[in-house]
């Protein structure tokens, strides 16, 4: 399902797009202002349709302050049709810039093009699990966009879990990971200690215990 966040204060447009982007192909989240939109970013939309002029702020600023950091693709959908605004939106890094009034069919085609391009983009390596995101390439964990400080060994364990997201990772695999990193004798209790430390930094619900096996990270992508 393609999850879209629409940030738009015009109720007529919002209602029309709710009728357009329907299940089972789409899930449309809606926000009438930037405060509501900020709260919905935790849902990890695959695309944001963003108006520029909103009751509590400017869409350009919101893109720079929140969406660019989270690497969320954006299509500006706005009545601001001056060349300077269009150029600014595209130079910020938006996927597209569509001016109102717009063709619904054209909008749907452009939305689908973004999702298709993102699906085929092998450079996308960020796995989301609730408020936590983990970049498999950069080996970085973040909570709501903020970098989480992890020791080298904690990060190796987390990388193992996120690399195998949605699958159970055995305690023995975690033991091997610790042994490979330290070269020292490793005991079963060592795994428990490190998992406790990591959970304290990420939150208790990110890493699930699989009884009799080990641990699992359930990604948002699998939901």
C-alpha positions as CSV (number, residue, x, y, z in Angstrom):
1,X,0.0,0.0,0.0
2,X,1.3,3.5,-0.9
3,X,1.1,5.7,2.2
4,X,0.7,9.4,1.4
5,X,0.5,12.4,3.7
6,X,-1.5,15.3,2.4
7,X,-0.8,18.7,4.1
8,X,-3.5,21.0,2.9
9,X,-5.9,23.5,4.6
10,X,-8.4,23.5,1.7
11,X,-11.1,21.1,2.9
12,X,-12.6,20.8,-0.6
13,X,-9.2,19.6,-2.1
14,X,-8.7,17.3,0.9
15,X,-12.1,15.7,0.5
16,X,-11.6,15.3,-3.3
17,X,-8.2,13.6,-2.8
18,X,-9.6,11.3,-0.1
19,X,-11.9,10.0,-2.8
20,X,-9.0,9.7,-5.2
21,X,-6.4,8.0,-3.1
22,X,-8.3,5.1,-1.7
23,X,-7.6,1.6,-0.4
24,X,-6.4,-1.0,-1.2
25,X,-3.7,0.8,-3.3
26,X,-3.3,3.9,-1.2
27,X,-3.5,5.0,2.4
28,X,-4.1,8.8,2.7
29,X,-3.2,10.6,5.9
30,X,-4.4,14.2,6.1
31,X,-3.3,17.3,8.0
32,X,-4.7,20.8,7.8
33,X,-1.7,22.5,9.2
34,X,2.0,21.9,10.0
35,X,1.5,21.0,13.6
36,X,-0.8,18.1,12.6
37,X,1.6,17.1,9.9
38,X,4.5,16.9,12.3
39,X,2.7,14.5,14.4
40,X,1.8,12.3,11.4
41,X,5.4,12.0,10.3
42,X,5.8,9.1,12.8
43,X,3.6,7.1,10.4
44,X,6.5,7.2,7.9
45,X,4.6,8.2,4.8
46,X,6.2,7.2,1.5
47,X,5.3,10.5,0.0
48,X,4.1,14.0,1.2
49,X,1.8,16.2,-0.9
50,X,2.7,19.6,0.6
51,X,1.0,23.0,0.2
52,X,3.3,26.0,0.6
53,X,0.9,28.5,2.3
54,X,-0.5,27.0,5.5
55,X,-2.2,28.5,8.5
56,X,0.7,28.0,10.9
57,X,3.7,28.3,8.6
58,X,5.4,27.9,5.3
59,X,5.7,24.6,3.4
60,X,9.2,25.5,2.1
61,X,10.5,25.9,5.7
62,X,8.7,22.7,6.8
63,X,10.4,20.8,4.0
64,X,13.9,22.1,5.0
65,X,13.4,21.6,8.8
66,X,11.6,18.2,8.8
67,X,11.2,16.4,5.5
68,X,14.6,16.8,4.1
69,X,16.2,15.4,7.2
70,X,13.9,12.4,7.2
71,X,14.5,11.9,3.4
72,X,10.8,11.9,2.7
73,X,9.9,12.5,-0.9
74,X,7.7,15.5,-1.5
75,X,5.5,16.9,-4.2
76,X,4.6,20.6,-3.6
77,X,0.9,21.1,-4.4
78,X,0.2,24.8,-4.2
79,X,-1.5,27.9,-5.8
80,X,1.9,29.7,-5.7
81,X,2.7,29.5,-9.4
82,X,5.4,32.2,-9.8
83,X,8.6,31.0,-11.4
84,X,10.7,31.9,-8.4
85,X,8.5,29.7,-6.1
86,X,8.6,26.7,-8.6
87,X,12.4,27.0,-8.9
88,X,12.8,27.3,-5.1
89,X,10.7,24.2,-4.5
90,X,12.6,22.1,-7.0
91,X,16.0,23.4,-5.8
92,X,15.1,22.4,-2.3
93,X,14.9,18.8,-3.5
94,X,11.2,18.2,-4.1
95,X,10.3,15.4,-6.5
96,X,7.8,17.6,-8.3
97,X,5.9,20.9,-8.1
98,X,2.3,21.0,-9.2
99,X,0.3,24.2,-9.3
100,X,-3.4,24.7,-8.5
101,X,-5.8,24.2,-10.2
102,X,-4.5,20.7,-11.2
103,X,-5.6,17.7,-13.1
104,X,-6.4,14.8,-10.7
105,X,-5.3,12.3,-13.3
106,X,-2.0,14.1,-13.8
107,X,-1.5,14.2,-10.0
108,X,-2.1,10.5,-9.7
109,X,0.3,9.7,-12.5
110,X,3.0,11.9,-10.9
111,X,2.4,10.3,-7.5
112,X,2.7,6.8,-9.0
113,X,5.9,7.8,-10.8
114,X,7.5,8.8,-7.5
115,X,6.6,5.5,-5.9
116,X,7.9,3.6,-8.9
117,X,11.1,5.5,-8.9
118,X,11.6,5.0,-5.2
119,X,10.9,1.3,-5.4
120,X,13.5,0.8,-8.0
121,X,16.1,3.0,-6.2
122,X,18.6,0.6,-4.6
123,X,20.2,3.4,-2.7
124,X,17.3,3.5,-0.3
125,X,18.5,1.5,2.8
126,X,16.6,3.0,5.7
127,X,14.5,0.6,7.7
128,X,11.8,2.1,10.0
129,X,10.5,0.6,13.2
130,X,8.1,3.0,14.9
131,X,10.0,6.1,15.9
132,X,13.3,4.4,15.1
133,X,15.0,4.4,11.7
134,X,18.2,2.6,10.9
135,X,20.4,3.3,7.9
136,X,22.0,0.1,6.7
137,X,24.5,1.9,4.6
138,X,25.6,4.6,7.1
139,X,25.2,2.2,10.2
140,X,23.2,4.9,12.0
141,X,20.2,4.7,14.3
142,X,17.9,7.7,14.8
143,X,14.8,8.4,16.8
144,X,12.5,10.9,15.1
145,X,15.4,12.0,13.0
146,X,17.8,12.5,16.0
147,X,21.0,10.4,16.0
148,X,21.2,7.8,18.8
149,X,24.6,7.4,20.5
150,X,25.6,3.8,20.4
151,X,28.8,2.0,21.2
152,X,30.6,0.2,18.4
153,X,29.4,-3.2,19.7
154,X,25.9,-2.0,20.3
155,X,25.7,-0.8,16.8
156,X,27.0,-4.1,15.4
157,X,24.2,-5.9,17.2
158,X,21.6,-3.5,16.0
159,X,22.9,-3.8,12.5
160,X,22.5,-7.6,12.7
161,X,18.9,-7.2,13.8
162,X,17.9,-4.5,11.3
163,X,19.7,-6.3,8.4
164,X,17.4,-9.3,9.2
165,X,14.4,-7.2,10.0
166,X,11.1,-9.1,10.3
167,X,13.0,-12.3,10.9
168,X,14.0,-13.9,14.2
169,X,17.7,-13.7,15.0
170,X,19.0,-16.4,17.3
171,X,20.8,-15.6,20.6
172,X,23.7,-17.6,19.2
173,X,23.9,-15.3,16.2
174,X,24.1,-12.3,18.6
175,X,26.8,-14.2,20.6
176,X,28.8,-14.7,17.5
177,X,28.4,-11.1,16.6
178,X,29.9,-10.1,20.0
179,X,32.6,-12.6,19.8
180,X,33.7,-11.5,16.3
181,X,33.9,-7.9,17.5
182,X,35.8,-8.6,20.8
183,X,37.6,-11.9,20.3
184,X,36.9,-12.6,24.0
185,X,35.0,-15.4,25.6
186,X,31.3,-14.5,25.5
187,X,28.6,-15.9,27.8
188,X,24.8,-16.1,27.3
189,X,24.4,-13.5,30.0
190,X,26.5,-11.1,27.9
191,X,23.7,-11.0,25.3
192,X,21.1,-10.1,27.9
193,X,23.2,-7.3,29.2
194,X,23.8,-5.8,25.7
195,X,20.1,-6.2,24.7
196,X,19.1,-4.3,27.9
197,X,21.4,-1.5,27.0
198,X,20.2,-1.2,23.5
199,X,16.6,-1.3,24.5
200,X,17.2,1.5,27.0
201,X,18.4,3.7,24.1
202,X,15.8,2.7,21.5
203,X,12.8,2.0,23.6
204,X,11.5,-1.3,25.0
205,X,9.1,-2.1,22.1
206,X,11.5,-1.9,19.1
207,X,13.3,-5.2,19.7
208,X,10.9,-8.1,20.3
209,X,11.9,-11.2,22.2
210,X,11.1,-14.4,20.3
211,X,10.6,-17.1,23.0
212,X,13.0,-19.9,22.6
213,X,14.8,-18.4,19.7
214,X,16.1,-14.9,20.1
215,X,15.1,-11.4,18.9
216,X,13.3,-9.7,16.1
217,X,12.8,-6.2,14.8
218,X,9.4,-5.7,13.1
219,X,9.7,-3.0,10.4
220,X,7.0,-0.6,9.4
221,X,7.5,-1.7,5.8
222,X,6.2,-5.2,6.6
223,X,2.9,-3.9,8.1
